[in-house]
């Protein structure tokens, strides 16, 4: 699959219009229904290639947009979510610098 192409599993006649938030591959047991004994086999069936990971992140992004950004009366939830996500990200990348500025009670 080249950049910008549809997934190989997508069939326009069977699936209708393309939805980037949908997985068109073979259906598997949802993670919430996996038993602890089957967890290793379930992870073994996952596709762990960079293209598959990028596709999963893309589908998650599109699902988030369909739920919070695209509705007519979207509200301010996506702005708060992006703000908290960016604050967390920048805190994590600056943690090594910030931990040296802690106020200890005893030196």
PESULMO-V893988 format. One record per helix or strand of 3 or more residues. SS is the DSSP state (2 for helix, 1 for strand). FROM is the first residue (numbers start at 1). LEN is the number of residues. If there is no record, write none. Layout:
BEGIN
ss->SS from->FROM len->LEN
ss->SS from->FROM len->LEN
END
This chain:
BEGIN
ss->2 from->12 len->4
ss->2 from->31 len->3
ss->2 from->36 len->9
ss->2 from->50 len->20
ss->2 from->77 len->17
ss->2 from->95 len->7
END
